[in-house]
Amino acid sequence: MNFKGKVDNYFHVSERGSSISTELIGGATTFATMAYILIYMTSSMGVIPGLNQTGVLLCTALITALAILSVGFYANLPICLAPVLVIPNLVANMVNSGDATYAICFGLVFLSGIAFVLISLFNLRDMFARSLPKNLKFGLGAAVGVLIVRIGLGQSGLVNGNCIGFGDFSQKSTVLGLIGLVIALVLTYVTFKGKDGKMYKIQGSLLISIILTTIIGLFMGVVSFPKNIFTHAAFSSIGDTAFKLDILGALKLKYLPFVLMLLINDFFGTTGSGLALAGKANLLDKDGNFPQFGKLFVVDSTFTVIGSLFGLTTISTFAESAAGIGSGSRTGLSNVSTAFFFLLCMFIAPLFLMIPGAATGAALIIVGLSMLETLANVDFTPEEFVPVGAMMMVTAFMFDYVGGIVIGMFIYVLIQILKAIFHKDATQIPSVPVWILTALMALYFVF
């Protein structure tokens, strides 16, 4: 068996209806939509006095790449991991307000990561994931799709910051966002007839649209080509950021709420995004369960611990993985491609960071809309759909898909109790794991 055959066999590429080229293109597409995490982490953590921003960028790229590779090889999933978006700002606020030192904050992340590992090894996370109602599992894809569309609209500038009106079309960046969306729509949905008479779609349409929009942005003056494409003082900067955590300082009772917040956020974040992305990639079984969830949880928790050593906040499933899945990724081979670009970015970061939000935002809008297709598997019977509908509405209007899952679960339990009472059917009463899961979810609004 040649090398190509071995790769195909290891990742089950053909078995899942994909091809090596599709996987590699899908991985590059995912990277293009995730690359902003490098800017986000650097800018969010950069407000901490004395912190080496180049070190933050390089550590983010390195650990994200290693986490993505681990998911690809260990779990064979086209799902990527990266630092959770909301946590860097919380850490920066804690440090600047004097509530905790930089070292203590990452000691707290380390402790939460250890807790993740223990929970994952005992399969508790997988058990709770299976306790989610089947309809909610299938509906999660649509809820995350709504979230991704909203992110894309904001990145492209097509709506204002509060998503309550159109963006400012007198700005070139907003016009570029519209151009990018048109290009993405055309490339994604146009088909052509091959010599065999069959209709085909353009492979790598989203990646092509991102590249074309970036090039157009250069001519419009929205995008600037960097003066130097190589990262300055790369490796020495890592030492200024990594291994600064204070675990003993984090072992104080007053920090317990923060640790619980990290646990809850990552638990439900990975559960929600993982199920949604698996649904998009057709990796759920007939009951809406995700057989490989356990492996994803193990990698997720392990790299939260590793990331804390390098000054990174909680590592979790990244919804932008849907971009690669939307391009056809079905296996962990696509993660190899994504990780390659993150590692490459360590050396030529300025070149990748020039990609504008108008380009990635347009791609995310297309991806988000395509995830609404998962509603085809949802039961629209009123009492079954109401929890799903509530979950989608909370996600859309409160910009909080984790909160949406929690609200959807509360409504599901309430409906089941009412059905048990009025139908006099004790079998409708939720199981013990569902009650425990619901109680844990309530903590999300406490912390």
Backbone torsions as a table, in degrees:
resi	resn	phi	psi	omega
1	MET	NA	127.4	-180.0
2	ASN	-74.2	175.4	-175.9
3	PHE	-60.3	-44.0	-179.5
4	LYS	-60.5	-40.8	179.1
5	GLY	-66.4	-37.2	178.4
6	LYS	-65.6	-40.2	178.2
7	VAL	-63.7	-45.5	179.2
8	ASP	-60.0	-42.5	-177.7
9	ASN	-69.8	-42.0	-177.5
10	TYR	-64.6	-44.0	-176.9
11	PHE	-93.5	-0.6	-180.0
12	HIS	56.5	41.6	-175.5
13	VAL	-62.4	-56.5	-178.9
14	SER	-64.5	-36.5	-179.4
15	GLU	-59.5	-33.4	-179.8
16	ARG	-94.2	12.8	174.2
17	GLY	75.6	28.7	-179.2
18	SER	-121.8	-173.4	176.3
19	SER	-139.7	161.1	-178.2
20	ILE	-60.7	-43.3	-179.4
21	SER	-64.1	-39.3	178.6
22	THR	-63.1	-41.7	179.8
23	GLU	-63.8	-43.7	-177.9
24	LEU	-68.3	-39.4	177.5
25	ILE	-67.1	-41.3	178.8
26	GLY	-61.5	-40.1	178.4
27	GLY	-63.8	-41.0	178.1
28	ALA	-65.0	-37.0	178.6
29	THR	-64.8	-43.6	177.6
30	THR	-60.5	-43.3	178.8
31	PHE	-58.5	-44.3	-177.4
32	ALA	-59.5	-35.4	-179.8
33	THR	-83.8	-17.5	179.9
34	MET	-96.3	-15.6	-171.5
35	ALA	-56.1	-26.3	-178.3
36	TYR	-63.1	-18.8	180.0
37	ILE	-61.5	-28.2	177.9
38	LEU	-66.0	-43.2	178.4
39	ILE	-69.9	-42.6	-176.0
40	TYR	-62.3	-48.4	-179.8
41	MET	-62.0	-42.8	-178.0
42	THR	-64.5	-44.3	-178.3
43	SER	-72.6	-38.1	-178.4
44	SER	-67.9	-45.0	-178.9
45	MET	-82.0	-17.7	-176.3
46	GLY	-66.0	-16.2	-179.9
47	VAL	-77.5	-8.2	176.8
48	ILE	-79.5	120.4	-177.1
49	PRO	-56.4	134.2	175.0
50	GLY	82.4	-1.7	-177.8
51	LEU	-81.4	133.8	179.8
52	ASN	-78.3	107.5	-175.3
53	GLN	-67.1	-36.1	177.2
54	THR	-62.2	-38.7	177.4
55	GLY	-62.7	-40.8	178.0
56	VAL	-61.6	-45.2	-179.1
57	LEU	-62.0	-45.9	-176.6
58	LEU	-68.5	-41.1	177.5
59	CYS	-64.0	-38.9	178.0
60	THR	-61.9	-45.9	-179.4
61	ALA	-64.5	-43.6	-177.1
62	LEU	-65.6	-52.5	-175.9
63	ILE	-70.0	-37.0	176.5
64	THR	-61.3	-43.0	179.2
65	ALA	-62.6	-45.5	-179.0
66	LEU	-65.8	-39.0	177.9
67	ALA	-64.8	-42.2	179.9
68	ILE	-64.7	-42.3	177.4
69	LEU	-62.0	-40.2	-178.7
70	SER	-63.4	-42.6	176.6
71	VAL	-62.7	-41.7	-178.4
72	GLY	-62.6	-48.2	-175.6
73	PHE	-82.0	-37.3	-175.3
74	TYR	-84.4	-43.8	-176.7
75	ALA	-104.0	-11.2	-178.3
76	ASN	51.7	51.3	-179.8
77	LEU	-123.0	145.0	176.9
78	PRO	-86.5	42.1	-176.2
79	ILE	-116.8	129.8	-175.9
80	CYS	-106.5	152.7	178.2
81	LEU	-115.2	150.9	177.6
82	ALA	-164.6	167.3	178.3
83	PRO	-58.2	136.7	178.2
84	VAL	-63.2	138.5	-172.3
85	LEU	-66.8	-42.5	-170.5
86	VAL	-74.4	-26.1	-171.5
87	ILE	-69.7	-39.6	179.9
88	PRO	-54.7	-40.4	179.3
89	ASN	-66.3	-37.7	178.3
90	LEU	-64.6	-41.8	178.7
91	VAL	-63.2	-46.4	-180.0
92	ALA	-60.7	-39.9	179.2
93	ASN	-66.3	-40.1	178.7
94	MET	-63.1	-41.3	-179.0
95	VAL	-68.8	-48.4	-176.2
96	ASN	-70.0	-24.4	178.7
97	SER	-86.3	-9.3	-180.0
98	GLY	85.4	7.1	-179.8
99	ASP	-70.4	-28.1	179.2
100	ALA	-160.5	155.6	175.9
101	THR	-81.7	165.5	176.7
102	TYR	-56.2	-44.0	-177.8
103	ALA	-64.9	-40.7	179.3
104	ILE	-65.9	-40.8	179.9
105	CYS	-56.2	-42.4	-178.6
106	PHE	-82.5	-16.5	166.9
107	GLY	-66.3	-37.6	178.1
108	LEU	-67.0	-41.0	177.3
109	VAL	-63.1	-40.3	178.4
110	PHE	-60.2	-46.4	-179.5
111	LEU	-62.6	-41.4	178.8
112	SER	-65.2	-34.9	178.6
113	GLY	-66.2	-40.3	176.7
114	ILE	-60.7	-42.3	177.6
115	ALA	-62.2	-39.8	177.5
116	PHE	-59.3	-45.7	-177.6
117	VAL	-60.1	-46.9	-179.3
118	LEU	-62.1	-44.1	179.5
119	ILE	-62.9	-40.0	-178.2
120	SER	-69.7	-41.7	-178.4
121	LEU	-64.1	-30.8	178.9
122	PHE	-92.3	10.9	175.3
123	ASN	60.1	21.1	179.4
124	LEU	-69.2	-37.2	-179.5
125	ARG	-65.9	-42.1	179.2
126	ASP	-64.4	-38.6	179.5
127	MET	-62.9	-44.1	-179.8
128	PHE	-68.5	-35.4	178.2
129	ALA	-61.9	-39.0	178.8
130	ARG	-69.9	-20.8	-179.2
131	SER	-76.8	-15.1	177.0
132	LEU	-64.3	139.0	178.6
133	PRO	-57.4	144.0	-177.5
134	LYS	-54.6	-42.9	-177.2
135	ASN	-65.9	-36.9	177.6
136	LEU	-66.7	-37.0	179.7
137	LYS	-61.4	-46.4	179.7
138	PHE	-70.1	-33.3	-179.1
139	GLY	-75.1	-17.9	-179.4
140	LEU	-59.4	-36.5	179.7
141	GLY	-58.5	-43.6	179.5
142	ALA	-68.0	-39.3	179.7
143	ALA	-63.2	-45.6	177.8
144	VAL	-66.5	-33.2	176.0
145	GLY	-60.2	-43.1	177.0
146	VAL	-60.6	-42.5	179.2
147	LEU	-61.8	-45.2	-178.2
148	ILE	-64.9	-39.6	176.9
149	VAL	-60.3	-43.6	-179.5
150	ARG	-64.6	-41.2	176.2
151	ILE	-61.2	-45.4	-179.5
152	GLY	-62.3	-41.8	178.4
153	LEU	-62.0	-38.9	179.0
154	GLY	-69.8	-43.9	-179.4
155	GLN	-63.4	-38.0	-177.5
156	SER	-79.2	-13.5	179.7
157	GLY	81.7	8.6	-176.9
158	LEU	-74.8	-18.3	172.6
159	VAL	-128.6	161.6	179.6
160	ASN	-76.8	178.5	-173.4
161	GLY	-57.9	-31.3	-178.1
162	ASN	-95.6	4.2	-178.9
163	CYS	55.5	38.4	177.9
164	ILE	-120.0	13.5	178.5
165	GLY	-175.0	167.8	179.7
166	PHE	-69.8	157.9	177.1
167	GLY	-73.7	180.0	-178.4
168	ASP	-87.9	102.0	-176.3
169	PHE	-79.1	3.1	171.2
170	SER	-81.3	-12.4	177.6
171	GLN	-88.8	134.9	-179.2
172	LYS	-61.4	-34.3	-178.5
173	SER	-64.1	-35.1	178.6
174	THR	-71.0	-40.9	176.7
175	VAL	-61.2	-40.8	178.2
176	LEU	-63.0	-36.8	177.1
177	GLY	-61.1	-41.1	178.2
178	LEU	-66.7	-42.6	177.9
179	ILE	-61.1	-43.2	179.4
180	GLY	-61.9	-39.1	179.3
181	LEU	-66.2	-41.7	178.8
182	VAL	-62.7	-44.8	179.2
183	ILE	-60.9	-45.4	-179.1
184	ALA	-63.1	-40.9	179.5
185	LEU	-63.4	-46.5	-177.5
186	VAL	-64.7	-49.1	-177.2
187	LEU	-66.7	-31.2	-177.7
188	THR	-76.4	-39.3	-170.9
189	TYR	-106.7	-9.6	177.3
190	VAL	-71.8	142.8	177.2
191	THR	-127.0	158.2	178.8
192	PHE	-140.5	154.6	-177.2
193	LYS	-91.5	127.5	178.3
194	GLY	-82.9	176.9	-179.5
195	LYS	-64.7	-23.3	179.8
196	ASP	-86.1	3.0	178.5
197	GLY	86.6	-6.8	179.5
198	LYS	-83.1	156.2	178.9
199	MET	-93.2	134.6	-177.9
200	TYR	-126.0	152.3	173.0
201	LYS	-99.7	162.3	179.3
202	ILE	-76.2	122.4	179.1
203	GLN	-72.1	136.8	179.1
204	GLY	69.1	29.9	-175.3
205	SER	-58.0	-41.3	-178.1
206	LEU	-69.0	-40.2	177.6
207	LEU	-64.0	-42.6	178.4
208	ILE	-61.9	-41.7	-179.5
209	SER	-64.3	-37.4	178.5
210	ILE	-64.9	-43.7	-179.9
211	ILE	-65.4	-46.7	-179.2
212	LEU	-62.9	-42.2	-179.9
213	THR	-65.0	-38.2	177.3
214	THR	-63.8	-42.8	179.1
215	ILE	-63.4	-44.5	177.9
216	ILE	-61.9	-38.2	178.0
217	GLY	-60.8	-33.5	176.9
218	LEU	-63.1	-44.7	179.8
219	PHE	-69.6	-29.6	-180.0
220	MET	-81.6	-11.8	-178.7
221	GLY	85.5	8.0	179.0
222	VAL	-82.6	-33.8	-179.4
223	VAL	-110.1	136.8	178.3
224	SER	-113.7	132.9	177.7
225	PHE	-75.0	130.1	-176.4
226	PRO	-64.3	146.2	179.3
227	LYS	-67.4	-33.4	179.7
228	ASN	-135.1	122.3	-175.1
229	ILE	-85.2	-8.2	-177.1
230	PHE	-95.9	141.7	179.2
231	THR	-70.7	131.6	-177.4
232	HIS	-85.6	136.3	176.1
233	ALA	48.7	55.1	-171.9
234	ALA	-63.8	-64.6	-169.0
235	PHE	-73.1	-34.9	179.6
236	SER	-65.9	-26.5	-179.2
237	SER	-69.6	-30.0	179.4
238	ILE	-62.0	-39.3	-179.7
239	GLY	-64.3	-23.9	179.1
240	ASP	-77.7	-13.8	-174.6
241	THR	-113.1	-38.1	-172.6
242	ALA	-80.7	155.7	173.6
243	PHE	57.4	43.8	179.0
244	LYS	-110.8	6.5	-172.2
245	LEU	-75.7	152.6	179.0
246	ASP	-121.1	95.7	-176.3
247	ILE	-73.4	-42.6	-179.5
248	LEU	-62.7	-39.5	178.4
249	GLY	-65.6	-24.8	-178.9
250	ALA	-81.2	-11.9	-177.3
251	LEU	-85.1	58.9	177.6
252	LYS	-125.7	140.6	-175.1
253	LEU	-58.7	-32.3	-176.6
254	LYS	-65.5	-18.6	179.8
255	TYR	-92.2	-2.8	-177.3
256	LEU	-57.0	-43.5	179.1
257	PRO	-58.1	-36.7	-179.9
258	PHE	-67.4	-41.6	178.3
259	VAL	-62.7	-43.5	178.2
260	LEU	-62.4	-39.5	177.8
261	MET	-60.8	-43.4	178.1
262	LEU	-61.6	-43.6	179.4
263	LEU	-60.8	-49.4	-176.0
264	ILE	-66.5	-43.3	-178.7
265	ASN	-61.5	-45.8	-177.9
266	ASP	-73.0	-37.2	-179.9
267	PHE	-57.6	-56.0	-176.0
268	PHE	-78.1	-27.3	176.8
269	GLY	-64.7	-48.7	178.8
270	THR	-68.5	-38.3	178.2
271	THR	-60.6	-48.8	-177.5
272	GLY	-67.5	-51.7	-178.9
273	SER	-65.2	-40.9	-179.0
274	GLY	-60.4	-46.6	178.8
275	LEU	-65.1	-41.2	-178.7
276	ALA	-63.9	-45.7	-178.9
277	LEU	-69.0	-38.5	177.3
278	ALA	-63.5	-38.5	177.3
279	GLY	-63.4	-42.4	179.0
280	LYS	-62.8	-35.6	-178.6
281	ALA	-89.2	6.5	-179.6
282	ASN	60.0	40.9	-178.6
283	LEU	-107.9	5.7	176.3
284	LEU	-87.4	150.5	176.4
285	ASP	-83.9	-175.3	-174.3
286	LYS	-64.3	-20.2	179.8
287	ASP	-96.8	6.6	179.5
288	GLY	80.9	12.1	178.8
289	ASN	-89.7	157.3	-176.8
290	PHE	-114.9	96.8	-173.4
291	PRO	-56.0	-29.5	-175.9
292	GLN	-96.3	13.9	-178.1
293	PHE	-59.0	-39.4	-177.4
294	GLY	-57.6	-43.7	-179.8
295	LYS	-66.5	-39.8	178.2
296	LEU	-62.4	-42.2	179.2
297	PHE	-61.5	-42.2	-178.5
298	VAL	-62.2	-45.5	179.6
299	VAL	-65.5	-44.5	179.6
300	ASP	-55.0	-52.1	-176.6
301	SER	-67.7	-40.7	-179.4
302	THR	-61.2	-42.4	-177.4
303	PHE	-80.3	-14.1	168.9
304	THR	-67.2	-40.2	176.6
305	VAL	-65.5	-50.2	-178.9
306	ILE	-62.2	-42.7	-179.3
307	GLY	-60.8	-38.1	-179.9
308	SER	-61.6	-31.9	177.9
309	LEU	-66.6	-26.0	-178.6
310	PHE	-103.6	16.6	176.9
311	GLY	74.5	31.1	178.9
312	LEU	-112.2	146.1	177.6
313	THR	-78.1	179.2	-174.4
314	THR	-45.4	129.1	176.9
315	ILE	-91.1	132.0	-177.8
316	SER	-149.4	173.5	179.7
317	THR	-63.1	135.7	-177.7
318	PHE	-104.0	121.3	-176.3
319	ALA	-62.5	-25.0	-179.5
320	GLU	-64.9	-9.1	174.1
321	SER	-58.4	-21.5	179.6
322	ALA	-61.3	-23.7	178.9
323	ALA	-64.1	-45.5	177.9
324	GLY	-68.3	-40.3	177.7
325	ILE	-62.2	-39.6	177.4
326	GLY	-65.0	-23.7	177.7
327	SER	-88.2	-1.9	175.9
328	GLY	117.3	-3.2	-179.6
329	SER	-62.7	134.8	179.3
330	ARG	-135.7	-6.8	-176.1
331	THR	-134.7	174.1	179.2
332	GLY	-69.5	-10.5	178.1
333	LEU	-61.8	-33.9	179.3
334	SER	-63.6	-30.6	178.1
335	ASN	-66.3	-31.4	177.1
336	VAL	-61.8	-41.4	178.5
337	SER	-65.6	-46.0	179.5
338	THR	-60.5	-46.0	-179.4
339	ALA	-62.8	-37.7	179.3
340	PHE	-57.4	-44.4	-178.4
341	PHE	-70.2	-33.2	176.0
342	PHE	-66.7	-40.1	177.6
343	LEU	-67.3	-40.9	177.9
344	LEU	-62.2	-34.7	-178.6
345	CYS	-63.0	-25.0	178.3
346	MET	-63.0	-28.3	-177.7
347	PHE	-97.4	-33.1	-179.0
348	ILE	-129.5	49.3	-177.8
349	ALA	-55.0	-42.4	-177.9
350	PRO	-56.9	-32.7	-178.4
351	LEU	-68.3	-39.5	-179.9
352	PHE	-77.9	-32.0	-177.2
353	LEU	-74.7	-6.6	178.1
354	MET	-78.6	-12.6	179.3
355	ILE	-62.1	122.3	-174.8
356	PRO	-81.5	158.2	176.6
357	GLY	-61.9	-26.8	178.2
358	ALA	-61.4	-34.0	-178.8
359	ALA	-78.0	-50.3	-179.0
360	THR	-71.7	-34.0	179.6
361	GLY	-61.8	-42.8	179.6
362	ALA	-62.3	-41.1	179.2
363	ALA	-64.1	-40.3	-179.2
364	LEU	-66.5	-34.5	177.6
365	ILE	-60.6	-45.6	179.7
366	ILE	-63.1	-43.8	-179.6
367	VAL	-62.6	-47.0	-179.5
368	GLY	-59.4	-44.0	178.6
369	LEU	-62.5	-39.0	-178.8
370	SER	-67.8	-26.7	-179.7
371	MET	-72.6	-16.4	175.6
372	LEU	-65.6	-15.4	179.0
373	GLU	-63.3	-21.9	-179.4
374	THR	-66.2	-14.8	177.0
375	LEU	-64.0	-16.6	179.1
376	ALA	-62.5	-24.2	-179.4
377	ASN	-93.2	-0.2	-175.5
378	VAL	-87.7	141.0	175.1
379	ASP	-81.4	117.9	-176.0
380	PHE	-92.2	11.7	171.3
381	THR	-57.4	131.9	-172.8
382	PRO	-44.8	-51.9	-175.6
383	GLU	-69.2	-20.9	177.9
384	GLU	-86.6	-33.7	-174.5
385	PHE	-85.8	-26.6	-176.9
386	VAL	-53.1	-46.2	177.4
387	PRO	-59.9	-38.3	179.2
388	VAL	-67.1	-44.8	179.3
389	GLY	-61.1	-41.8	178.7
390	ALA	-63.7	-41.3	178.5
391	MET	-60.0	-42.6	180.0
392	MET	-68.1	-38.9	-178.7
393	MET	-67.7	-42.1	178.2
394	VAL	-62.9	-41.5	178.5
395	THR	-62.4	-43.9	-176.2
396	ALA	-69.3	-44.7	-170.9
397	PHE	-98.0	-20.8	178.8
398	MET	-107.8	-2.4	177.6
399	PHE	56.4	40.8	-173.8
400	ASP	-145.7	91.8	-177.5
401	TYR	-74.7	-26.3	175.3
402	VAL	-66.7	-44.7	175.0
403	GLY	-61.1	-33.4	177.8
404	GLY	-64.4	-41.1	177.4
405	ILE	-61.9	-43.9	-178.5
406	VAL	-61.2	-49.0	179.8
407	ILE	-61.9	-43.0	178.8
408	GLY	-60.4	-38.7	179.5
409	MET	-68.1	-42.6	178.1
410	PHE	-58.1	-45.9	-178.1
411	ILE	-66.1	-39.0	178.0
412	TYR	-59.1	-49.0	-178.9
413	VAL	-61.7	-42.5	179.4
414	LEU	-61.4	-44.5	-179.9
415	ILE	-63.8	-41.7	179.9
416	GLN	-63.2	-39.6	178.5
417	ILE	-64.5	-44.0	180.0
418	LEU	-64.3	-38.7	178.0
419	LYS	-64.9	-39.6	179.4
420	ALA	-64.5	-37.7	-178.0
421	ILE	-73.1	-52.2	-173.3
422	PHE	-79.0	-27.1	177.2
423	HIS	-93.0	-6.2	-177.8
424	LYS	52.2	47.9	-177.4
425	ASP	-126.9	101.6	-176.4
426	ALA	-64.7	-19.9	-179.2
427	THR	-69.0	-16.1	179.8
428	GLN	-78.2	-15.4	-179.4
429	ILE	-66.0	129.2	-178.6
430	PRO	-57.5	151.1	-179.8
431	SER	-72.9	168.2	-179.1
432	VAL	-59.6	-45.6	177.9
433	PRO	-58.5	-35.0	178.9
434	VAL	-65.9	-41.9	177.8
435	TRP	-63.0	-42.6	179.8
436	ILE	-64.4	-44.4	179.8
437	LEU	-61.4	-42.1	179.7
438	THR	-64.8	-40.7	178.4
439	ALA	-63.8	-41.2	178.2
440	LEU	-65.7	-37.1	179.0
441	MET	-63.0	-33.5	179.6
442	ALA	-60.0	-28.9	179.1
443	LEU	-65.2	-22.6	179.5
444	TYR	-58.5	-38.5	-178.8
445	PHE	-84.9	-9.2	177.8
446	VAL	-86.4	-41.9	-176.3
447	PHE	-106.6	NA	NA
